[in-house]
Amino acid sequence: MSRNLIAAVFCLLPASAWAMPVTVGPIPSLFMANKGQVHTLGQMPEVLYHLSSRGLNISLASDGIYYTFVSTVGENRREPGQSFRAEGMSVTLVGANPHPRISAEEPSSFRAQFLNGAKQVETRGYSRIVYHEVY
């Protein structure tokens, strides 16, 4: 029997919490396909989809889900040169298929543009990401 992990539960963040470059107006809470706008650090595998909101980033990779919680340090949160504190947490499933099939579902008409080096890249958002054949 096949079991799937659905990452759609993270889409309940308010649209006003989003902050992304080159955008005007409210942005829907969507998982954006990674076309090079999200870079991995250290031992983390390549990010396939990414959801970003104020204070929380969720990165979906083939082997799990990675959370980054970001907060400002100090009283004045709008001061130039403000310091930030970031903490991370990863979620992996013990004994899971190390290479599940991952599908992006419920595509949105929303698209975002990013600069990746000198190249402009366009990516689209999805309401739901499904990990198939996890166990």
trRosetta pair geometry for C-beta under 8 A, 3 or more apart (Angstrom, degrees):
i j d omega theta_ij theta_ji phi_ij phi_ji
2 132 6.8 0 176 -175 126 81
2 133 5.3 -53 -141 -91 106 66
3 133 7.8 95 53 -123 51 22
3 134 5.5 -67 92 52 88 99
3 135 5.0 9 43 44 120 99
4 130 5.4 -1 177 -175 127 102
4 131 6.2 159 -164 80 68 55
4 132 5.2 -21 -109 -107 102 52
4 133 7.5 7 -87 -18 71 34
4 134 6.4 130 -125 -7 26 106
5 93 7.4 -148 -68 -37 149 148
5 100 7.7 44 27 136 108 173
5 130 7.3 151 79 -162 48 53
5 131 4.0 -1 56 54 99 114
5 134 4.9 77 -17 -60 105 151
6 9 7.1 102 107 -18 90 87
6 128 6.4 -23 -165 -165 101 104
6 129 7.5 145 -160 81 52 49
6 130 5.3 -20 -105 -107 72 77
6 131 7.6 -145 -68 25 28 72
7 10 6.0 -24 171 17 78 114
7 31 7.0 65 109 -68 124 150
7 49 7.7 142 91 81 154 136
7 58 8.0 162 -176 149 118 133
7 60 5.8 -8 -117 -97 171 138
7 65 6.9 162 -117 -94 118 127
7 128 7.1 144 68 -163 69 53
7 129 4.2 -12 51 68 122 98
7 130 7.3 -149 14 -76 81 30
7 131 7.1 80 -30 -16 101 95
8 11 5.4 -37 -170 6 62 121
8 127 6.5 32 -130 141 104 74
8 128 4.0 -14 -82 -116 115 87
8 129 7.1 170 -58 31 64 55
9 12 6.9 -26 177 -9 50 112
10 13 7.2 -1 165 -19 65 103
10 31 7.9 76 82 -68 115 103
10 51 5.9 154 127 54 122 162
10 58 5.3 6 178 -21 155 178
11 29 5.0 141 -163 116 65 110
11 30 7.1 30 -128 -97 107 35
11 31 7.4 -75 -82 -27 101 86
11 51 7.4 -127 -91 -121 62 150
11 127 5.8 53 -129 -164 164 68
11 128 7.3 -66 -24 -75 146 60
12 29 7.2 -88 41 103 6 161
13 17 5.2 -94 166 60 105 140
13 18 7.7 116 117 -58 119 79
13 29 4.6 157 65 -120 86 141
13 51 7.5 142 21 160 138 123
13 53 4.6 -93 165 -80 155 161
13 56 7.2 -152 -102 68 145 130
14 17 4.9 103 69 -11 82 103
14 29 7.2 136 96 -48 8 127
15 18 6.1 -35 -171 2 49 116
15 26 4.5 55 138 175 123 115
15 27 6.1 -179 -167 75 88 44
15 28 5.5 -42 -111 -111 113 36
15 29 5.9 -118 -85 -29 60 82
16 26 6.3 -49 -80 -123 58 108
17 29 7.6 28 57 -86 104 109
17 53 4.1 24 125 -170 111 108
17 54 4.5 -120 -168 21 76 97
17 55 7.6 -67 -168 30 112 94
18 26 7.4 103 44 -168 119 62
18 27 4.0 -107 103 69 154 113
18 28 7.8 46 -31 72 156 14
18 29 6.7 -157 -59 -86 115 63
18 52 6.8 86 -142 96 75 76
18 53 5.6 -60 -86 -113 52 67
18 54 7.4 -95 -47 -25 8 79
19 52 7.0 -89 61 132 66 109
19 53 7.5 97 13 -157 76 30
19 54 5.9 80 -10 -75 114 79
20 23 5.1 57 82 -4 92 142
20 27 5.9 89 23 -81 116 173
20 52 6.3 118 -77 75 93 128
20 112 5.9 -46 143 -139 146 145
21 114 6.9 94 66 -114 116 72
22 112 7.2 124 80 -168 101 80
22 113 5.4 -70 108 72 148 91
22 114 7.4 -169 30 -88 131 42
23 27 5.7 7 168 -69 153 120
23 112 6.6 -32 -75 -124 116 98
27 30 7.8 -104 159 20 89 99
27 110 7.2 116 -154 -165 74 145
27 112 7.8 32 -137 -81 128 119
28 108 6.3 -164 72 -143 144 157
28 110 5.6 -160 32 -25 114 159
28 125 6.6 154 79 111 106 159
29 51 6.9 39 -174 -157 78 117
29 53 7.0 3 -119 -77 100 121
30 51 7.0 -164 100 -112 29 92
30 108 5.4 -74 -110 1 149 149
30 110 6.2 170 2 71 159 133
30 125 3.0 46 131 -180 148 127
30 126 6.1 129 -172 48 98 29
30 127 6.2 -59 -119 -79 83 49
31 49 4.2 25 168 167 114 124
31 50 6.9 135 -159 58 69 22
31 51 5.0 -56 -97 -60 63 96
31 58 7.9 -71 -106 92 92 110
31 60 6.7 5 -149 6 132 133
31 104 7.1 -146 92 -130 120 102
31 125 6.5 135 65 -158 39 72
31 126 5.0 -35 66 64 95 87
31 127 7.6 151 18 -109 89 3
31 128 7.7 -153 17 7 125 2
31 129 5.2 -40 65 -33 171 119
32 37 7.6 -32 122 62 132 135
32 49 6.6 154 71 -159 36 70
32 50 5.4 -32 60 65 90 79
32 51 7.2 144 7 -85 77 45
32 52 7.7 -24 16 6 123 96
32 112 6.1 -30 -127 33 137 130
32 123 5.3 78 180 118 97 127
32 124 7.4 -179 -140 100 68 24
32 125 5.2 -42 -89 -95 67 75
32 126 7.9 161 -89 16 22 74
33 48 7.5 -45 -144 162 64 63
33 49 6.0 -41 -101 -103 41 78
33 104 6.5 -39 -78 -76 102 163
33 123 4.8 -153 66 -163 85 109
33 124 6.2 29 12 55 114 64
33 125 7.9 -148 -5 -91 73 28
33 126 7.1 73 -47 -10 86 111
34 37 6.5 -137 -146 47 66 77
34 38 4.8 -73 -126 40 116 110
34 46 7.5 180 95 166 145 86
34 47 4.8 131 -68 105 164 90
34 48 5.8 -162 25 -176 115 13
34 49 6.3 -137 -17 -83 90 22
34 50 5.6 84 -73 -11 99 108
34 123 7.4 15 -98 -127 10 156
35 114 7.2 155 71 48 102 122
35 116 7.0 -114 118 -42 82 148
35 121 4.4 -173 115 165 125 133
35 122 7.5 19 44 75 167 28
35 123 4.6 -162 -2 -74 121 113
36 39 7.9 20 -173 -72 54 76
36 114 7.5 -176 83 96 81 128
36 116 3.9 46 111 -129 127 146
36 121 5.8 137 50 -23 111 170
37 50 7.6 -132 87 44 99 146
37 114 3.9 -13 -95 147 125 174
37 116 6.2 -97 -72 -77 60 99
37 121 6.6 -150 -48 75 97 129
37 123 6.9 -109 3 -1 130 143
38 47 4.5 -59 109 75 128 147
38 50 4.6 149 -52 -51 156 156
38 59 6.5 172 168 -116 147 113
40 44 4.4 -148 -164 91 107 102
40 45 6.8 -108 -130 108 161 17
40 46 6.0 -112 -24 -103 141 36
40 47 5.9 170 -69 -18 96 91
41 44 6.0 42 59 26 55 121
44 47 7.6 14 143 -54 117 86
44 59 7.6 38 178 104 137 146
44 61 6.9 -160 178 -54 85 159
44 66 6.2 29 -137 -85 127 162
44 90 7.8 -160 -109 -92 98 135
45 61 4.5 127 77 -178 103 137
45 62 6.0 -78 123 38 151 91
45 63 5.5 105 9 17 145 113
46 61 6.4 141 79 -133 44 99
46 62 7.5 36 62 -4 85 102
47 50 5.6 36 161 -64 132 105
47 59 4.4 -69 -122 -164 119 112
47 60 7.0 92 -160 60 73 45
47 61 5.7 -70 -103 -77 44 87
47 66 7.6 -89 -100 43 100 127
48 60 5.5 -62 60 100 94 87
48 61 6.1 137 -1 -117 91 36
48 62 6.7 97 -32 -50 130 69
48 102 6.2 62 123 104 166 155
49 59 7.7 158 85 -157 49 46
49 60 4.4 1 59 49 92 119
49 104 6.7 151 -82 -94 137 110
49 126 7.0 -61 -135 45 138 118
49 129 5.3 -159 48 -87 163 150
50 57 6.9 -14 -169 -172 99 95
50 58 7.0 158 -157 84 50 56
50 59 5.2 -9 -108 -107 85 69
50 60 7.2 -148 -71 19 41 76
51 57 7.2 162 86 -158 55 48
51 58 4.4 2 55 54 101 105
52 56 7.8 169 -154 96 40 56
52 57 5.1 -5 -111 -113 74 84
52 58 7.8 -151 -69 28 38 64
53 56 5.0 3 63 62 98 91
53 57 7.6 -177 31 -79 58 44
55 69 6.4 3 168 -159 76 68
55 70 5.6 -147 -135 65 38 72
55 71 6.3 35 -129 -80 96 68
56 67 6.9 -33 -158 -161 89 95
56 68 7.3 145 -156 79 41 56
56 69 6.0 -11 -100 -107 69 63
56 70 7.4 -153 -58 23 26 81
57 67 7.2 146 79 -160 57 45
57 68 4.3 -2 54 54 105 104
57 70 7.1 48 -8 -12 100 114
58 65 6.6 -16 -167 -172 94 102
58 66 7.4 146 -160 79 45 52
58 67 5.8 -14 -104 -103 69 70
59 65 7.3 151 79 -162 52 52
59 66 4.3 -17 62 64 102 104
59 67 7.9 -163 23 -71 74 26
59 68 7.4 42 -7 -7 107 104
60 65 5.8 -20 -106 -109 66 75
60 66 7.9 -163 -73 24 22 76
60 102 7.5 154 145 -156 120 144
60 129 5.7 51 161 117 178 162
61 64 6.1 6 63 56 97 55
61 65 7.6 180 27 -87 74 27
61 66 6.5 40 -3 -8 113 111
62 98 7.7 48 134 161 104 57
62 99 6.2 -3 173 -124 126 54
62 100 7.0 173 -166 44 74 73
62 102 6.7 -123 -110 -21 68 135
63 92 6.0 -10 151 -119 87 111
63 98 6.3 -5 -107 -154 95 69
64 90 5.7 67 117 177 139 96
64 91 5.4 -176 -174 87 108 54
64 92 3.9 -69 -80 -88 141 70
64 93 7.1 175 -101 -2 91 69
65 90 7.1 159 85 -158 48 58
65 91 4.6 -4 59 54 95 107
66 88 6.6 -10 -175 -166 92 111
66 89 7.6 162 -157 85 51 45
66 90 4.9 -19 -105 -106 74 84
66 91 7.7 -158 -73 22 34 69
67 88 6.5 155 86 -155 58 58
67 89 4.6 -7 59 60 108 91
67 90 7.4 -171 21 -81 71 34
67 91 7.5 50 -11 -12 103 101
68 86 5.7 -4 -175 -169 103 108
68 87 7.3 158 -155 79 56 36
68 88 5.0 -23 -100 -98 71 84
69 86 6.9 154 78 -153 48 55
69 87 5.0 -15 58 61 100 88
69 88 7.5 -176 17 -82 72 32
69 89 7.5 32 -10 2 105 104
70 84 5.8 -3 -169 -179 99 120
70 85 7.2 156 -152 81 50 48
70 86 4.9 -14 -100 -100 78 84
71 84 7.0 156 82 -157 33 72
71 85 5.3 -17 64 60 84 96
72 77 4.7 124 69 -129 162 85
72 82 5.5 -21 -147 162 114 127
72 83 7.2 114 -164 82 64 53
72 84 5.8 -51 -105 -103 51 68
72 85 7.6 113 -158 15 6 81
73 82 7.4 160 51 175 69 79
73 83 4.2 -34 50 91 119 105
73 84 6.6 -170 -4 -101 91 14
73 85 5.4 97 -58 -28 105 103
74 77 7.5 170 86 -75 83 51
74 79 7.2 -51 105 34 140 135
74 82 6.8 -138 50 -146 126 86
74 83 6.6 98 -9 43 115 97
76 79 4.2 70 112 -33 117 115
76 82 7.3 -132 101 -101 78 111
77 82 6.7 60 -160 -139 37 154
78 82 7.3 -103 -168 -50 3 142
79 82 5.0 123 71 -72 80 93
92 96 7.3 -146 173 31 75 127
93 96 3.7 69 89 -37 108 135
93 134 6.3 28 67 176 160 117
93 135 7.7 -100 139 -59 138 97
95 135 7.1 37 116 -116 95 99
96 100 7.2 -39 161 -43 107 119
96 134 5.1 -39 -149 177 110 81
96 135 6.1 -75 -120 -72 66 73
97 100 4.7 108 87 -70 117 79
97 133 5.6 17 1 126 166 85
97 134 5.8 -153 26 -158 102 26
97 135 6.8 -155 -19 -80 91 25
100 131 4.7 52 111 -176 149 90
100 132 5.8 164 176 66 99 50
100 133 5.4 175 -137 75 84 76
100 134 5.3 -5 -95 -90 146 56
101 131 7.8 139 76 -163 45 47
101 132 4.3 -24 70 60 96 114
101 133 6.0 59 18 28 94 111
102 129 6.6 2 -175 -179 99 98
102 130 7.1 165 -154 84 53 49
102 131 5.5 -20 -102 -104 82 62
102 132 7.2 -165 -80 14 29 81
103 129 7.4 170 87 -155 43 54
103 130 5.1 -10 59 58 90 98
103 132 6.6 41 -1 -22 105 117
104 107 6.9 65 131 -79 105 83
104 126 4.1 -125 -175 -76 102 168
104 128 7.6 138 -166 87 48 55
104 129 5.7 -24 -106 -105 62 77
105 126 6.4 101 58 -174 32 118
105 127 7.2 -63 100 66 70 80
105 128 4.4 -32 72 82 99 105
105 129 7.2 171 22 -90 79 25
105 130 5.9 33 -6 -7 124 111
106 126 6.0 112 76 -169 69 74
106 127 3.8 -51 106 47 129 110
106 128 4.7 71 25 19 118 101
107 124 6.0 19 -160 136 104 134
107 125 7.5 129 -159 88 58 48
107 126 5.5 -43 -100 -102 52 79
107 127 7.9 -136 -69 5 8 82
108 124 6.5 179 63 175 76 92
108 125 4.3 -14 42 82 128 95
108 126 6.5 -157 -2 -89 88 25
108 127 6.4 114 -53 -40 100 86
110 124 6.9 128 88 -156 56 69
110 125 4.7 -5 82 28 107 124
111 122 5.5 15 172 -177 121 104
111 123 6.8 165 -157 83 76 33
111 124 4.9 -42 -101 -96 80 70
111 125 7.4 -153 -89 -2 34 81
112 122 7.2 164 84 -151 37 60
112 123 5.8 -19 61 62 84 84
112 124 7.9 156 17 -99 70 24
112 125 7.2 69 -8 -44 103 99
113 120 5.9 1 -175 -176 111 101
113 121 6.9 156 -155 80 61 42
113 122 5.1 -30 -97 -96 78 73
113 123 7.9 155 -93 18 31 68
114 120 7.4 157 81 -155 36 55
114 121 5.2 -22 64 63 87 94
114 122 8.0 162 19 -89 69 27
114 123 7.0 4 6 7 112 111
115 118 7.4 -21 -169 -131 101 16
115 119 7.2 140 -159 75 58 40
115 120 6.0 -37 -99 -98 63 61
115 121 7.6 141 -115 16 13 82
116 119 5.1 -30 70 73 86 95
116 120 7.8 140 21 -115 76 12
116 121 4.8 30 -2 -10 120 129
126 129 6.2 97 101 -64 129 78
131 134 5.2 63 122 -73 110 106
